[in-house]
Amino acid sequence: MIVDDNQLLLQALCEHLEKMGYDTIIATNGKEALEKLKKEKPDIIIMDIIMPEMNGLDATKAIRSDPELKNIPVVAFTSKSNLGQWDELFNDYLIKPFDYENVIRIIENLTSKKRSDFSG
């Protein structure tokens, strides 16, 4: 799951991950992400911090307090200045601007989903 209010970024990241064989779920704010998490349980969540309606910090706190969701890895999608600021809340940080190799590395480190699982 990718949660970000930047539509162009969401589209680009989803297209790249889907080409790599990953399924994606998108949400444009924390509130929408929590609604979608009632129906679907992703392997990992990449969570922007600053979004309208509900920010990434509040959404991640809600995820961590839910027994059904608390073990899903959540990656803060943020600027370099926030690196290490929320270590108790997030499993890792994806720094903007990002490169796709780093996204894949984080996914592989935090889930059982390896790139090689998708190659024929």
N, C-alpha and C positions, 0 to 999 in steps of 0.2 A: 504494500500500500504506500502510495506517495501522497502526502498532504502538503499542498502549497497553493497560494492564491495567485501565482503567476501562471497563466494559462499556457504561454509559449514554453516555459520551462517544463511544465507538466507534460505537454505533448511531446517535446523532444526526448525527455527522459523515458517516458512510456514507450515510445517508438523504439528507442535503442534497446531497452530491456526486453521488449517483445521479440525483437530480432535475435536476441541472445537466447530466446526460449523461455523467458520468464513471463508469467501471467501478472497483470497489473490491475490494481484497483486505485482509483483516484478520488480525492476529496479536496475541496478548495478552502476548507477551514476545519478547525478542531471539532466543532459541533457536528458537521457533516461526517467527519471521520468516525465519531462515536456512534452515530446512527448506522453507518455501514458496518461497523464492527459488531453490531447486534446480529447481523445476518452472516457475515463472512469473517473468518479468522485467518488473516495473512501470516506468512512465515516471518515477515519483518515489516516495520513501519518506518518510513523516512519522513520525518516531521519538521516542517518549517516552524520557526518560532513566532515570527510576527505575521499575523493574519487577522482579518476582520472576524467578527462574531465571537470566536473563541480562539485564543492563541495556542501555540504549540505546548507551552509549559502547562497550562491548565488542562489541555486535552491529555497530555502524558500523565499528569497527576491522576486524572480520572481513570486512565488505562491501568496504572499501577495499583489503584485501589479496587479494581474489579478482579475477583478471583479467577474468572474465565479468561481474562486478557493479560494479567500482570506478567506472565512469562514470555510474552511476545517481545522480541528485541525492538527497541525504539532508538532510532538514530536521529540526533539533532541536525537539521539542515540549516546551517547558520553561517555567519561571518567568522573570520579568524579571531576576532576580538573576543568571542564568546567561548573559545576553546577551553575546555576544562571547568567551565563555570557551573555546570550541572551534572557532574559525574555520578551523583547518587541517583539521578533520574533517568539518564540516557545510557545506552550501552556503548555508543560511539558517537563521533561527530563527522558529518560530511560538510566540508567547508566550501562555501561559495566564493568565487566561481569554482566549479568542480570539474574533474575529468572523469570520463566514463570508466576508465580502468580502476580508479579509486572506488567508484560506486560498486563495481563488480567485486572488488577485493573485500569491501565491507560486507556485502551480502554473503559471500562465501565464508567469511570468518564467523558470522553470526547465525548462519542457518546451515542446514544440511544440503542446500541447493547449490551444487557446483556447476560451473559452465560446462564441464565435460559430460554432465548428465544429459545434456541436450544435444550433443553432437552425435550424428548418426553413426 
